[in-house]
Amino acid sequence: MPPAVASRGAAPLDAPHNSSPEHQHRYMDTITTNQQDLSNLSPEEAQRRRREWNRGPLEDLFPRIPQVALERVLDICIDKDFTYNLSQSKFWNARRYTSIVVANVRHFYTDYDKLLREERLERYEARRATAQSVWKTLREWCPWDSSNEALQRCFEASIVPPWERDPTWDPMDIDESDDEGQDEHDVLADPMDLD
């Protein structure tokens, strides 16, 4: 289990200037209306809007995410056709965004890909080998527990292989009402396995 980091150390040089606690939850608490139908827009405009719809929630969940990483994660959201889903809970959306960020950190801020290619480690072995570096980066980008309640659970879900999980283990169970009606397979699986 990763150690909880509560300090508010200095922001990385390439961190956005919206890293204050006051900025937290600005978009996720204000998204209340249905997102517009994008069918009448050009593909470029529809993609730009999806990108902006994803930007606010990502900055809320990871207030100190560097701009370069944020843009890369926004690209992944567009490639995966993911946009904040108003018909799902805030926690469900946080899981999806957090899983994308965890995978991004693993690939771009650790030796994960090298371990897979050169060392020929199995995927979960490589995830465990890079877990400490991944967790350190995630906590730099999200230093306050209140910013992202799904962070630790998404991180843990990504390093525990399905065959080692207790059938009753639910890494996403924060509040029983958060995932009401969700099938068991979706809860036990890595929420968005991008590797």
CNS distance restraints for C-alpha pairs under 8 A (distance, minus, plus):
assign (resid   1 and name CA) (resid 156 and name CA) 7.47 0.50 0.50
assign (resid   2 and name CA) (resid 132 and name CA) 7.35 0.50 0.50
assign (resid   2 and name CA) (resid 135 and name CA) 6.77 0.50 0.50
assign (resid   2 and name CA) (resid 152 and name CA) 7.85 0.50 0.50
assign (resid   5 and name CA) (resid 139 and name CA) 6.67 0.50 0.50
assign (resid   5 and name CA) (resid 143 and name CA) 6.64 0.50 0.50
assign (resid   6 and name CA) (resid 143 and name CA) 6.29 0.50 0.50
assign (resid   6 and name CA) (resid 144 and name CA) 6.43 0.50 0.50
assign (resid   6 and name CA) (resid 145 and name CA) 7.71 0.50 0.50
assign (resid   7 and name CA) (resid 143 and name CA) 6.91 0.50 0.50
assign (resid   8 and name CA) (resid 143 and name CA) 6.24 0.50 0.50
assign (resid   8 and name CA) (resid 144 and name CA) 7.77 0.50 0.50
assign (resid  11 and name CA) (resid  15 and name CA) 6.06 0.50 0.50
assign (resid  11 and name CA) (resid  19 and name CA) 7.90 0.50 0.50
assign (resid  11 and name CA) (resid  64 and name CA) 6.69 0.50 0.50
assign (resid  11 and name CA) (resid 140 and name CA) 7.68 0.50 0.50
assign (resid  12 and name CA) (resid  64 and name CA) 7.74 0.50 0.50
assign (resid  12 and name CA) (resid  66 and name CA) 7.51 0.50 0.50
assign (resid  14 and name CA) (resid  66 and name CA) 5.15 0.50 0.50
assign (resid  14 and name CA) (resid  67 and name CA) 6.55 0.50 0.50
assign (resid  14 and name CA) (resid  68 and name CA) 7.94 0.50 0.50
assign (resid  15 and name CA) (resid  19 and name CA) 7.69 0.50 0.50
assign (resid  15 and name CA) (resid  64 and name CA) 5.33 0.50 0.50
assign (resid  15 and name CA) (resid  65 and name CA) 5.81 0.50 0.50
assign (resid  15 and name CA) (resid  66 and name CA) 4.20 0.50 0.50
assign (resid  15 and name CA) (resid  67 and name CA) 6.34 0.50 0.50
assign (resid  16 and name CA) (resid  63 and name CA) 7.77 0.50 0.50
assign (resid  16 and name CA) (resid  64 and name CA) 6.23 0.50 0.50
assign (resid  16 and name CA) (resid  65 and name CA) 6.88 0.50 0.50
assign (resid  16 and name CA) (resid  66 and name CA) 6.05 0.50 0.50
assign (resid  16 and name CA) (resid  67 and name CA) 6.20 0.50 0.50
assign (resid  18 and name CA) (resid  23 and name CA) 6.19 0.50 0.50
assign (resid  18 and name CA) (resid  59 and name CA) 7.97 0.50 0.50
assign (resid  18 and name CA) (resid  63 and name CA) 6.55 0.50 0.50
assign (resid  18 and name CA) (resid  64 and name CA) 7.51 0.50 0.50
assign (resid  19 and name CA) (resid  23 and name CA) 6.79 0.50 0.50
assign (resid  19 and name CA) (resid  63 and name CA) 4.61 0.50 0.50
assign (resid  19 and name CA) (resid  64 and name CA) 5.14 0.50 0.50
assign (resid  20 and name CA) (resid  24 and name CA) 7.31 0.50 0.50
assign (resid  20 and name CA) (resid  63 and name CA) 7.22 0.50 0.50
assign (resid  21 and name CA) (resid  63 and name CA) 7.97 0.50 0.50
assign (resid  21 and name CA) (resid 144 and name CA) 7.96 0.50 0.50
assign (resid  23 and name CA) (resid  60 and name CA) 6.97 0.50 0.50
assign (resid  23 and name CA) (resid  63 and name CA) 7.68 0.50 0.50
assign (resid  24 and name CA) (resid  59 and name CA) 7.78 0.50 0.50
assign (resid  24 and name CA) (resid  60 and name CA) 4.77 0.50 0.50
assign (resid  24 and name CA) (resid  61 and name CA) 7.38 0.50 0.50
assign (resid  24 and name CA) (resid  63 and name CA) 7.00 0.50 0.50
assign (resid  24 and name CA) (resid 147 and name CA) 6.20 0.50 0.50
assign (resid  25 and name CA) (resid  29 and name CA) 5.64 0.50 0.50
assign (resid  25 and name CA) (resid  57 and name CA) 7.33 0.50 0.50
assign (resid  25 and name CA) (resid  60 and name CA) 5.08 0.50 0.50
assign (resid  25 and name CA) (resid  61 and name CA) 7.62 0.50 0.50
assign (resid  25 and name CA) (resid 147 and name CA) 7.35 0.50 0.50
assign (resid  26 and name CA) (resid  30 and name CA) 6.43 0.50 0.50
assign (resid  26 and name CA) (resid  56 and name CA) 7.40 0.50 0.50
assign (resid  26 and name CA) (resid  57 and name CA) 7.99 0.50 0.50
assign (resid  26 and name CA) (resid  60 and name CA) 6.73 0.50 0.50
assign (resid  27 and name CA) (resid  31 and name CA) 6.04 0.50 0.50
assign (resid  27 and name CA) (resid  56 and name CA) 5.23 0.50 0.50
assign (resid  27 and name CA) (resid  57 and name CA) 5.73 0.50 0.50
assign (resid  27 and name CA) (resid  60 and name CA) 7.09 0.50 0.50
assign (resid  28 and name CA) (resid  56 and name CA) 7.33 0.50 0.50
assign (resid  28 and name CA) (resid  57 and name CA) 5.54 0.50 0.50
assign (resid  28 and name CA) (resid  60 and name CA) 7.31 0.50 0.50
assign (resid  28 and name CA) (resid  90 and name CA) 7.14 0.50 0.50
assign (resid  31 and name CA) (resid  86 and name CA) 7.70 0.50 0.50
assign (resid  32 and name CA) (resid  86 and name CA) 7.65 0.50 0.50
assign (resid  33 and name CA) (resid  86 and name CA) 7.98 0.50 0.50
assign (resid  34 and name CA) (resid  86 and name CA) 6.82 0.50 0.50
assign (resid  38 and name CA) (resid  46 and name CA) 5.73 0.50 0.50
assign (resid  41 and name CA) (resid  45 and name CA) 6.04 0.50 0.50
assign (resid  41 and name CA) (resid  46 and name CA) 5.81 0.50 0.50
assign (resid  42 and name CA) (resid  46 and name CA) 6.14 0.50 0.50
assign (resid  43 and name CA) (resid  47 and name CA) 6.06 0.50 0.50
assign (resid  44 and name CA) (resid  48 and name CA) 6.16 0.50 0.50
assign (resid  45 and name CA) (resid  49 and name CA) 6.18 0.50 0.50
assign (resid  46 and name CA) (resid  50 and name CA) 6.23 0.50 0.50
assign (resid  47 and name CA) (resid  51 and name CA) 6.09 0.50 0.50
assign (resid  47 and name CA) (resid  78 and name CA) 7.02 0.50 0.50
assign (resid  48 and name CA) (resid  52 and name CA) 6.32 0.50 0.50
assign (resid  49 and name CA) (resid  53 and name CA) 6.09 0.50 0.50
assign (resid  50 and name CA) (resid  54 and name CA) 6.28 0.50 0.50
assign (resid  50 and name CA) (resid  78 and name CA) 7.09 0.50 0.50
assign (resid  50 and name CA) (resid  83 and name CA) 6.18 0.50 0.50
assign (resid  51 and name CA) (resid  55 and name CA) 6.23 0.50 0.50
assign (resid  51 and name CA) (resid  74 and name CA) 5.98 0.50 0.50
assign (resid  51 and name CA) (resid  75 and name CA) 7.74 0.50 0.50
assign (resid  51 and name CA) (resid  77 and name CA) 7.64 0.50 0.50
assign (resid  51 and name CA) (resid  78 and name CA) 6.71 0.50 0.50
assign (resid  51 and name CA) (resid  83 and name CA) 7.99 0.50 0.50
assign (resid  52 and name CA) (resid  56 and name CA) 7.02 0.50 0.50
assign (resid  53 and name CA) (resid  57 and name CA) 7.64 0.50 0.50
assign (resid  53 and name CA) (resid  83 and name CA) 6.75 0.50 0.50
assign (resid  53 and name CA) (resid  84 and name CA) 6.84 0.50 0.50
assign (resid  54 and name CA) (resid  58 and name CA) 6.28 0.50 0.50
assign (resid  54 and name CA) (resid  74 and name CA) 6.80 0.50 0.50
assign (resid  54 and name CA) (resid  77 and name CA) 7.54 0.50 0.50
assign (resid  54 and name CA) (resid  83 and name CA) 5.93 0.50 0.50
assign (resid  54 and name CA) (resid  84 and name CA) 6.24 0.50 0.50
assign (resid  55 and name CA) (resid  59 and name CA) 6.17 0.50 0.50
assign (resid  55 and name CA) (resid  70 and name CA) 7.78 0.50 0.50
assign (resid  55 and name CA) (resid  74 and name CA) 6.95 0.50 0.50
assign (resid  56 and name CA) (resid  60 and name CA) 6.17 0.50 0.50
assign (resid  57 and name CA) (resid  61 and name CA) 6.18 0.50 0.50
assign (resid  57 and name CA) (resid  84 and name CA) 7.73 0.50 0.50
assign (resid  58 and name CA) (resid  62 and name CA) 5.90 0.50 0.50
assign (resid  58 and name CA) (resid  63 and name CA) 7.83 0.50 0.50
assign (resid  58 and name CA) (resid  70 and name CA) 7.69 0.50 0.50
assign (resid  58 and name CA) (resid  97 and name CA) 6.73 0.50 0.50
assign (resid  59 and name CA) (resid  63 and name CA) 4.91 0.50 0.50
assign (resid  59 and name CA) (resid  64 and name CA) 7.51 0.50 0.50
assign (resid  59 and name CA) (resid  65 and name CA) 7.07 0.50 0.50
assign (resid  60 and name CA) (resid 147 and name CA) 6.50 0.50 0.50
assign (resid  60 and name CA) (resid 148 and name CA) 7.97 0.50 0.50
assign (resid  61 and name CA) (resid  94 and name CA) 7.26 0.50 0.50
assign (resid  61 and name CA) (resid  98 and name CA) 7.68 0.50 0.50
assign (resid  61 and name CA) (resid 142 and name CA) 6.83 0.50 0.50
assign (resid  61 and name CA) (resid 147 and name CA) 5.25 0.50 0.50
assign (resid  61 and name CA) (resid 148 and name CA) 5.05 0.50 0.50
assign (resid  62 and name CA) (resid 141 and name CA) 5.22 0.50 0.50
assign (resid  62 and name CA) (resid 142 and name CA) 4.67 0.50 0.50
assign (resid  62 and name CA) (resid 147 and name CA) 7.09 0.50 0.50
assign (resid  62 and name CA) (resid 148 and name CA) 7.46 0.50 0.50
assign (resid  63 and name CA) (resid 141 and name CA) 6.21 0.50 0.50
assign (resid  63 and name CA) (resid 142 and name CA) 5.91 0.50 0.50
assign (resid  63 and name CA) (resid 147 and name CA) 7.65 0.50 0.50
assign (resid  64 and name CA) (resid 140 and name CA) 6.89 0.50 0.50
assign (resid  64 and name CA) (resid 141 and name CA) 4.28 0.50 0.50
assign (resid  64 and name CA) (resid 142 and name CA) 6.18 0.50 0.50
assign (resid  64 and name CA) (resid 143 and name CA) 8.00 0.50 0.50
assign (resid  65 and name CA) (resid  69 and name CA) 6.58 0.50 0.50
assign (resid  65 and name CA) (resid  70 and name CA) 6.22 0.50 0.50
assign (resid  65 and name CA) (resid 140 and name CA) 7.95 0.50 0.50
assign (resid  65 and name CA) (resid 141 and name CA) 4.70 0.50 0.50
assign (resid  65 and name CA) (resid 142 and name CA) 7.55 0.50 0.50
assign (resid  66 and name CA) (resid  70 and name CA) 6.17 0.50 0.50
assign (resid  66 and name CA) (resid 141 and name CA) 7.65 0.50 0.50
assign (resid  67 and name CA) (resid  71 and name CA) 6.15 0.50 0.50
assign (resid  68 and name CA) (resid  72 and name CA) 6.35 0.50 0.50
assign (resid  69 and name CA) (resid  73 and name CA) 6.14 0.50 0.50
assign (resid  69 and name CA) (resid 104 and name CA) 7.98 0.50 0.50
assign (resid  70 and name CA) (resid  74 and name CA) 6.09 0.50 0.50
assign (resid  71 and name CA) (resid  75 and name CA) 6.23 0.50 0.50
assign (resid  72 and name CA) (resid  76 and name CA) 6.43 0.50 0.50
assign (resid  73 and name CA) (resid  77 and name CA) 6.24 0.50 0.50
assign (resid  73 and name CA) (resid 100 and name CA) 6.91 0.50 0.50
assign (resid  73 and name CA) (resid 101 and name CA) 6.50 0.50 0.50
assign (resid  73 and name CA) (resid 104 and name CA) 6.92 0.50 0.50
assign (resid  74 and name CA) (resid  78 and name CA) 6.28 0.50 0.50
assign (resid  75 and name CA) (resid  79 and name CA) 6.11 0.50 0.50
assign (resid  76 and name CA) (resid  80 and name CA) 5.99 0.50 0.50
assign (resid  76 and name CA) (resid 100 and name CA) 7.53 0.50 0.50
assign (resid  77 and name CA) (resid  81 and name CA) 5.92 0.50 0.50
assign (resid  77 and name CA) (resid  82 and name CA) 4.98 0.50 0.50
assign (resid  77 and name CA) (resid  83 and name CA) 6.93 0.50 0.50
assign (resid  77 and name CA) (resid 100 and name CA) 7.77 0.50 0.50
assign (resid  78 and name CA) (resid  82 and name CA) 6.13 0.50 0.50
assign (resid  78 and name CA) (resid  83 and name CA) 7.80 0.50 0.50
assign (resid  84 and name CA) (resid  93 and name CA) 6.19 0.50 0.50
assign (resid  85 and name CA) (resid  93 and name CA) 6.62 0.50 0.50
assign (resid  88 and name CA) (resid  92 and name CA) 6.16 0.50 0.50
assign (resid  88 and name CA) (resid  93 and name CA) 6.89 0.50 0.50
assign (resid  89 and name CA) (resid  93 and name CA) 6.48 0.50 0.50
assign (resid  89 and name CA) (resid 178 and name CA) 6.66 0.50 0.50
assign (resid  89 and name CA) (resid 179 and name CA) 7.84 0.50 0.50
assign (resid  90 and name CA) (resid  94 and name CA) 6.13 0.50 0.50
assign (resid  91 and name CA) (resid  95 and name CA) 6.20 0.50 0.50
assign (resid  91 and name CA) (resid 149 and name CA) 7.80 0.50 0.50
assign (resid  91 and name CA) (resid 150 and name CA) 7.03 0.50 0.50
assign (resid  91 and name CA) (resid 178 and name CA) 6.52 0.50 0.50
assign (resid  92 and name CA) (resid  96 and name CA) 6.56 0.50 0.50
assign (resid  92 and name CA) (resid 178 and name CA) 7.47 0.50 0.50
assign (resid  92 and name CA) (resid 179 and name CA) 7.34 0.50 0.50
assign (resid  93 and name CA) (resid  97 and name CA) 6.28 0.50 0.50
assign (resid  94 and name CA) (resid  98 and name CA) 5.82 0.50 0.50
assign (resid  94 and name CA) (resid 148 and name CA) 7.21 0.50 0.50
assign (resid  94 and name CA) (resid 150 and name CA) 6.31 0.50 0.50
assign (resid  95 and name CA) (resid  99 and name CA) 5.99 0.50 0.50
assign (resid  95 and name CA) (resid 150 and name CA) 5.76 0.50 0.50
assign (resid  95 and name CA) (resid 151 and name CA) 7.66 0.50 0.50
assign (resid  95 and name CA) (resid 154 and name CA) 6.54 0.50 0.50
assign (resid  95 and name CA) (resid 191 and name CA) 6.77 0.50 0.50
assign (resid  96 and name CA) (resid 100 and name CA) 6.42 0.50 0.50
assign (resid  96 and name CA) (resid 191 and name CA) 6.44 0.50 0.50
assign (resid  96 and name CA) (resid 192 and name CA) 6.36 0.50 0.50
assign (resid  97 and name CA) (resid 101 and name CA) 6.34 0.50 0.50
assign (resid  98 and name CA) (resid 102 and name CA) 6.05 0.50 0.50
assign (resid  98 and name CA) (resid 150 and name CA) 7.10 0.50 0.50
assign (resid  98 and name CA) (resid 151 and name CA) 6.25 0.50 0.50
assign (resid  98 and name CA) (resid 154 and name CA) 6.68 0.50 0.50
assign (resid  99 and name CA) (resid 103 and name CA) 6.25 0.50 0.50
assign (resid  99 and name CA) (resid 154 and name CA) 6.06 0.50 0.50
assign (resid  99 and name CA) (resid 155 and name CA) 7.55 0.50 0.50
assign (resid  99 and name CA) (resid 191 and name CA) 6.36 0.50 0.50
assign (resid  99 and name CA) (resid 192 and name CA) 5.56 0.50 0.50
assign (resid  99 and name CA) (resid 193 and name CA) 7.46 0.50 0.50
assign (resid 100 and name CA) (resid 104 and name CA) 6.17 0.50 0.50
assign (resid 100 and name CA) (resid 192 and name CA) 6.72 0.50 0.50
assign (resid 100 and name CA) (resid 194 and name CA) 7.31 0.50 0.50
assign (resid 101 and name CA) (resid 105 and name CA) 6.10 0.50 0.50
assign (resid 102 and name CA) (resid 106 and name CA) 6.17 0.50 0.50
assign (resid 102 and name CA) (resid 134 and name CA) 7.30 0.50 0.50
assign (resid 102 and name CA) (resid 138 and name CA) 7.41 0.50 0.50
assign (resid 102 and name CA) (resid 154 and name CA) 7.79 0.50 0.50
assign (resid 102 and name CA) (resid 155 and name CA) 6.62 0.50 0.50
assign (resid 103 and name CA) (resid 107 and name CA) 6.27 0.50 0.50
assign (resid 103 and name CA) (resid 193 and name CA) 7.68 0.50 0.50
assign (resid 103 and name CA) (resid 194 and name CA) 6.30 0.50 0.50
assign (resid 103 and name CA) (resid 195 and name CA) 7.23 0.50 0.50
assign (resid 104 and name CA) (resid 108 and name CA) 5.98 0.50 0.50
assign (resid 104 and name CA) (resid 109 and name CA) 7.86 0.50 0.50
assign (resid 105 and name CA) (resid 109 and name CA) 5.13 0.50 0.50
assign (resid 105 and name CA) (resid 110 and name CA) 7.08 0.50 0.50
assign (resid 105 and name CA) (resid 134 and name CA) 6.05 0.50 0.50
assign (resid 105 and name CA) (resid 137 and name CA) 7.25 0.50 0.50
assign (resid 105 and name CA) (resid 138 and name CA) 7.57 0.50 0.50
assign (resid 106 and name CA) (resid 110 and name CA) 5.57 0.50 0.50
assign (resid 106 and name CA) (resid 111 and name CA) 7.82 0.50 0.50
assign (resid 106 and name CA) (resid 112 and name CA) 6.09 0.50 0.50
assign (resid 106 and name CA) (resid 127 and name CA) 7.62 0.50 0.50
assign (resid 106 and name CA) (resid 130 and name CA) 7.25 0.50 0.50
assign (resid 106 and name CA) (resid 134 and name CA) 5.87 0.50 0.50
assign (resid 107 and name CA) (resid 111 and name CA) 7.42 0.50 0.50
assign (resid 107 and name CA) (resid 112 and name CA) 5.94 0.50 0.50
assign (resid 107 and name CA) (resid 113 and name CA) 6.18 0.50 0.50
assign (resid 109 and name CA) (resid 133 and name CA) 7.75 0.50 0.50
assign (resid 109 and name CA) (resid 134 and name CA) 7.30 0.50 0.50
assign (resid 109 and name CA) (resid 137 and name CA) 7.81 0.50 0.50
assign (resid 110 and name CA) (resid 130 and name CA) 6.31 0.50 0.50
assign (resid 110 and name CA) (resid 133 and name CA) 6.51 0.50 0.50
assign (resid 110 and name CA) (resid 134 and name CA) 6.96 0.50 0.50
assign (resid 111 and name CA) (resid 115 and name CA) 6.12 0.50 0.50
assign (resid 111 and name CA) (resid 130 and name CA) 6.93 0.50 0.50
assign (resid 112 and name CA) (resid 116 and name CA) 6.38 0.50 0.50
assign (resid 112 and name CA) (resid 126 and name CA) 5.80 0.50 0.50
assign (resid 112 and name CA) (resid 127 and name CA) 6.76 0.50 0.50
assign (resid 112 and name CA) (resid 129 and name CA) 7.92 0.50 0.50
assign (resid 112 and name CA) (resid 130 and name CA) 6.28 0.50 0.50
assign (resid 113 and name CA) (resid 117 and name CA) 6.10 0.50 0.50
assign (resid 114 and name CA) (resid 118 and name CA) 5.46 0.50 0.50
assign (resid 114 and name CA) (resid 119 and name CA) 6.94 0.50 0.50
assign (resid 115 and name CA) (resid 119 and name CA) 4.74 0.50 0.50
assign (resid 115 and name CA) (resid 120 and name CA) 6.18 0.50 0.50
assign (resid 115 and name CA) (resid 121 and name CA) 5.81 0.50 0.50
assign (resid 115 and name CA) (resid 126 and name CA) 5.98 0.50 0.50
assign (resid 116 and name CA) (resid 120 and name CA) 4.81 0.50 0.50
assign (resid 116 and name CA) (resid 121 and name CA) 5.09 0.50 0.50
assign (resid 116 and name CA) (resid 122 and name CA) 6.73 0.50 0.50
assign (resid 116 and name CA) (resid 123 and name CA) 6.73 0.50 0.50
assign (resid 116 and name CA) (resid 126 and name CA) 6.59 0.50 0.50
assign (resid 117 and name CA) (resid 121 and name CA) 7.81 0.50 0.50
assign (resid 121 and name CA) (resid 125 and name CA) 6.01 0.50 0.50
assign (resid 121 and name CA) (resid 126 and name CA) 5.75 0.50 0.50
assign (resid 122 and name CA) (resid 126 and name CA) 6.21 0.50 0.50
assign (resid 123 and name CA) (resid 127 and name CA) 6.23 0.50 0.50
assign (resid 124 and name CA) (resid 128 and name CA) 6.12 0.50 0.50
assign (resid 124 and name CA) (resid 159 and name CA) 5.97 0.50 0.50
assign (resid 124 and name CA) (resid 160 and name CA) 7.13 0.50 0.50
assign (resid 124 and name CA) (resid 161 and name CA) 6.27 0.50 0.50
assign (resid 125 and name CA) (resid 129 and name CA) 6.11 0.50 0.50
assign (resid 126 and name CA) (resid 130 and name CA) 6.25 0.50 0.50
assign (resid 127 and name CA) (resid 131 and name CA) 5.78 0.50 0.50
assign (resid 127 and name CA) (resid 158 and name CA) 7.60 0.50 0.50
assign (resid 127 and name CA) (resid 159 and name CA) 5.65 0.50 0.50
assign (resid 128 and name CA) (resid 132 and name CA) 7.93 0.50 0.50
assign (resid 128 and name CA) (resid 159 and name CA) 5.84 0.50 0.50
assign (resid 130 and name CA) (resid 134 and name CA) 6.19 0.50 0.50
assign (resid 131 and name CA) (resid 135 and name CA) 6.02 0.50 0.50
assign (resid 131 and name CA) (resid 159 and name CA) 7.42 0.50 0.50
assign (resid 132 and name CA) (resid 136 and name CA) 6.15 0.50 0.50
assign (resid 133 and name CA) (resid 137 and name CA) 6.31 0.50 0.50
assign (resid 134 and name CA) (resid 138 and name CA) 6.17 0.50 0.50
assign (resid 135 and name CA) (resid 139 and name CA) 6.15 0.50 0.50
assign (resid 135 and name CA) (resid 155 and name CA) 7.54 0.50 0.50
assign (resid 136 and name CA) (resid 140 and name CA) 6.29 0.50 0.50
assign (resid 137 and name CA) (resid 141 and name CA) 6.35 0.50 0.50
assign (resid 138 and name CA) (resid 142 and name CA) 5.99 0.50 0.50
assign (resid 139 and name CA) (resid 143 and name CA) 4.90 0.50 0.50
assign (resid 139 and name CA) (resid 144 and name CA) 7.99 0.50 0.50
assign (resid 142 and name CA) (resid 147 and name CA) 6.70 0.50 0.50
assign (resid 142 and name CA) (resid 148 and name CA) 7.28 0.50 0.50
assign (resid 143 and name CA) (resid 147 and name CA) 7.93 0.50 0.50
assign (resid 144 and name CA) (resid 148 and name CA) 7.62 0.50 0.50
assign (resid 145 and name CA) (resid 149 and name CA) 6.33 0.50 0.50
assign (resid 150 and name CA) (resid 154 and name CA) 5.93 0.50 0.50
assign (resid 150 and name CA) (resid 172 and name CA) 7.04 0.50 0.50
assign (resid 151 and name CA) (resid 155 and name CA) 6.13 0.50 0.50
assign (resid 152 and name CA) (resid 156 and name CA) 6.10 0.50 0.50
assign (resid 153 and name CA) (resid 157 and name CA) 6.03 0.50 0.50
assign (resid 153 and name CA) (resid 171 and name CA) 5.13 0.50 0.50
assign (resid 153 and name CA) (resid 172 and name CA) 5.78 0.50 0.50
assign (resid 154 and name CA) (resid 158 and name CA) 6.28 0.50 0.50
assign (resid 154 and name CA) (resid 171 and name CA) 7.10 0.50 0.50
assign (resid 154 and name CA) (resid 172 and name CA) 7.18 0.50 0.50
assign (resid 154 and name CA) (resid 190 and name CA) 7.59 0.50 0.50
assign (resid 154 and name CA) (resid 191 and name CA) 7.32 0.50 0.50
assign (resid 155 and name CA) (resid 159 and name CA) 6.87 0.50 0.50
assign (resid 156 and name CA) (resid 160 and name CA) 6.43 0.50 0.50
assign (resid 156 and name CA) (resid 171 and name CA) 7.11 0.50 0.50
assign (resid 157 and name CA) (resid 161 and name CA) 7.96 0.50 0.50
assign (resid 157 and name CA) (resid 171 and name CA) 6.03 0.50 0.50
assign (resid 157 and name CA) (resid 188 and name CA) 7.99 0.50 0.50
assign (resid 157 and name CA) (resid 189 and name CA) 7.53 0.50 0.50
assign (resid 157 and name CA) (resid 190 and name CA) 5.60 0.50 0.50
assign (resid 157 and name CA) (resid 191 and name CA) 7.81 0.50 0.50
assign (resid 158 and name CA) (resid 190 and name CA) 5.72 0.50 0.50
assign (resid 158 and name CA) (resid 193 and name CA) 7.69 0.50 0.50
assign (resid 160 and name CA) (resid 164 and name CA) 6.57 0.50 0.50
assign (resid 160 and name CA) (resid 165 and name CA) 6.76 0.50 0.50
assign (resid 161 and name CA) (resid 165 and name CA) 6.70 0.50 0.50
assign (resid 162 and name CA) (resid 188 and name CA) 7.70 0.50 0.50
assign (resid 162 and name CA) (resid 189 and name CA) 6.96 0.50 0.50
assign (resid 165 and name CA) (resid 169 and name CA) 6.45 0.50 0.50
assign (resid 167 and name CA) (resid 188 and name CA) 7.95 0.50 0.50
assign (resid 169 and name CA) (resid 188 and name CA) 7.24 0.50 0.50
assign (resid 170 and name CA) (resid 187 and name CA) 6.42 0.50 0.50
assign (resid 170 and name CA) (resid 188 and name CA) 5.80 0.50 0.50
assign (resid 171 and name CA) (resid 187 and name CA) 7.59 0.50 0.50
assign (resid 171 and name CA) (resid 188 and name CA) 7.07 0.50 0.50
assign (resid 172 and name CA) (resid 187 and name CA) 6.64 0.50 0.50
assign (resid 173 and name CA) (resid 178 and name CA) 7.75 0.50 0.50
assign (resid 173 and name CA) (resid 179 and name CA) 7.76 0.50 0.50
assign (resid 174 and name CA) (resid 178 and name CA) 7.28 0.50 0.50
assign (resid 175 and name CA) (resid 179 and name CA) 7.78 0.50 0.50
assign (resid 176 and name CA) (resid 180 and name CA) 6.67 0.50 0.50
assign (resid 182 and name CA) (resid 186 and name CA) 7.03 0.50 0.50
assign (resid 182 and name CA) (resid 187 and name CA) 7.19 0.50 0.50
assign (resid 183 and name CA) (resid 187 and name CA) 6.79 0.50 0.50
assign (resid 184 and name CA) (resid 188 and name CA) 6.22 0.50 0.50
assign (resid 185 and name CA) (resid 189 and name CA) 5.98 0.50 0.50
assign (resid 186 and name CA) (resid 190 and name CA) 7.89 0.50 0.50
assign (resid 186 and name CA) (resid 191 and name CA) 6.96 0.50 0.50
assign (resid 187 and name CA) (resid 191 and name CA) 7.19 0.50 0.50
